[in-house]
Amino acid sequence: MKGNAEDQYLLACCYEHGTEGVKRDKVAAAAWWGKAAAQEHAGAQYDLGACYEDGDGVEQDYQVAVMFYRKAADAGHAVGLGVLGGCYALGKGVEQNDALAVMWWEKGVVSGHAGSQYMLGFCYMHSQRGLPKNARRARSHYDAIKYLKLLKACESCGAPDANRTCGAFGFSCRRCATAASQSKILTRFPAITRTKS
């Protein structure tokens, strides 16, 4: 069905959560996400993948879940990138492949996905998924998670140009400066898009 993909996506979210006057209905949510996903809506592709992974509103099918996660990831959906990495790490819906898991997590890092930061940090800290033990790189990824949380707080404070101003630690509001000093990350700026030392 053609229509406005964003409206279809939002209607699916309403069915998923039972908001905006509609009853919670996971089957309807999956159907609306499917309509939006067919129109290349990355968020709908990711959410439909989650439906297939969990069996919410559709029959559980890991391979179909991965297909939709890959579509979302190919469109640059940050969570889709990280989750696809997890599928490869666990061999869920695809053949287990550590190199592809790391590759998708690295792409998730570039898109600002904290879960991908965590997984790469963990892999470096514990020499997992074919990555060498490297405490410095692990710490860099863990620090980036703190930075991403701080940046989200900066964006929510409504400061003008939060991504540029607060994100570069040139804080435009007292709230963001206070949060930064409490997070103890002012001494080094984590490279959230850098994966090589």
Long-range contacts (C-beta under 8 A, 24 or more apart in sequence): 1-35, 2-39, 3-35, 3-39, 5-35, 5-36, 5-39, 5-40, 5-41, 5-44, 6-36, 6-41, 8-32, 8-33, 8-35, 8-36, 8-39, 8-41, 8-44, 9-33, 9-36, 9-41, 9-43, 9-44, 9-47, 12-36, 12-44, 12-47, 13-47, 16-47, 25-57, 26-51, 26-56, 26-57, 27-57, 27-58, 28-57, 29-56, 29-57, 30-56, 30-57, 30-58, 31-57, 37-68, 37-71, 40-71, 40-75, 42-71, 42-72, 42-75, 42-76, 42-77, 42-80, 43-72, 43-77, 45-69, 45-71, 45-72, 45-75, 45-77, 45-80, 46-72, 46-77, 46-79, 46-80, 46-83, 49-80, 49-83, 50-83, 53-92, 53-93, 61-93, 62-87, 62-92, 62-93, 63-93, 63-94, 64-93, 65-92, 65-93, 66-92, 66-93, 66-94, 73-104, 73-107, 76-111, 77-111, 78-108, 78-111, 78-112, 78-113, 78-116, 79-108, 79-113, 79-115, 81-105, 81-107, 81-108, 81-111, 81-113, 81-116, 82-108, 82-113, 82-115, 82-116, 82-119, 83-115, 85-116, 85-119, 86-119, 89-119, 89-129, 98-129, 98-130, 99-130, 101-129, 102-129, 102-130, 102-131, 106-195, 109-141, 109-144, 109-192, 109-193, 109-195, 110-192, 110-193, 110-195, 112-148, 112-192, 114-144, 114-145, 114-148, 114-149, 117-141, 117-142, 117-144, 117-145, 117-148, 117-192, 118-142, 118-145, 120-195, 121-145, 134-197, 136-197, 137-197, 140-190, 140-191, 140-194, 140-197, 143-185, 143-188, 143-190, 144-190, 144-191, 144-192, 146-183, 146-185, 146-190, 147-185, 147-189, 147-190, 147-192, 148-192, 149-183, 150-176, 150-179, 150-180, 150-183, 150-185, 153-179, 154-179
